[in-house]
């Protein structure tokens, strides 16, 4: 881990994400600063049933459908995504955003992260957040993944 952080820092990165696995499946995402301090830790389950669609990374934006909280501002600052603003129209649908990371309520009050591709179609990849904390702020208070 030390070598990864040293190489990341030498390459000029300000943050390093480490994805841990259990039985070959992603189970935890940790984001570290160049000094090795954990900025964010999330226990997750990931599904990718269809695995279709591509986003344009430089155009990604965030839609947040959870309660407003301190966690939202910390996460936006941490991942550096602007909030949603670009909307496209589809013939049979109302407004659908393209290149979108959509964070909303999933089953049991846990957070669900969905991704929309450059054409405004859901990619099928999902991240289910069971527990999350940023620095000293634990967003999993009360069993909800992102509540205060």
KAPE-V312108 format. One record per pair of residues at least 12 apart in sequence whose ideal C-beta (glycine too) atoms are under 8 Angstrom apart, sorted by the first residue. I is the first residue (numbers start at 0). GAP is how many residues later the second one is. Records with the same first field share a line. If there is no record, write none. Layout:
# KAPE-V312108
I = GAP, GAP
This chain:
# KAPE-V312108
0 = 17, 35
1 = 34
3 = 12, 14
4 = 27, 29, 30, 31
7 = 26
8 = 25
12 = 21
13 = 19, 20
14 = 16, 17, 18, 24, 63
15 = 15, 16, 18
16 = 12, 13, 14, 15
17 = 12, 13, 14
24 = 20, 21
25 = 18, 19, 20
26 = 16, 17, 18
27 = 13, 14, 15, 16
28 = 12, 13, 15
29 = 12
30 = 47
37 = 97
38 = 39, 95, 96
39 = 35, 38, 92, 93, 94, 95
40 = 91, 92
41 = 87, 89, 90, 91
42 = 86, 87, 88, 89
43 = 83, 84, 85, 86
44 = 82, 83, 85
45 = 79, 80, 81, 82
46 = 78, 79, 81
47 = 76, 77, 78
48 = 75
49 = 73, 74, 75
50 = 72, 73, 74
51 = 65, 69, 71, 72
52 = 62, 63, 64, 65, 66, 68, 69, 70, 71
53 = 63, 64
54 = 44, 45, 60, 61, 62, 63, 68
55 = 43, 62
58 = 27, 39, 40, 59
59 = 21, 39, 40, 41
60 = 20, 21, 22, 23, 24, 25, 36, 38, 39, 40
61 = 14, 17, 19, 20, 21, 22, 38, 39, 40, 41
62 = 20, 21, 34, 37, 38, 39, 40, 41
63 = 19, 39
64 = 37, 38, 39, 40
65 = 37, 38, 39, 45, 80, 81
66 = 80, 81
68 = 70, 77, 78, 79
69 = 67, 78
70 = 61, 63, 66, 68, 75, 76, 77
71 = 74
73 = 60, 61, 63
74 = 59
77 = 56
80 = 20
83 = 13, 16
85 = 12, 13
87 = 32
89 = 30
92 = 27
95 = 20, 24, 25
96 = 19, 23
97 = 18, 19, 20, 21, 22
98 = 17, 18, 19
99 = 15, 16, 20
100 = 12, 13, 14
101 = 12, 13, 14
102 = 43
105 = 22
107 = 35
108 = 34, 35, 36, 38
109 = 18, 19, 20, 34, 35
110 = 17, 18, 21, 33, 34, 35
111 = 14, 15, 16, 17
112 = 13, 14, 15, 16
113 = 12
128 = 16, 17
129 = 15
130 = 14
131 = 13, 14
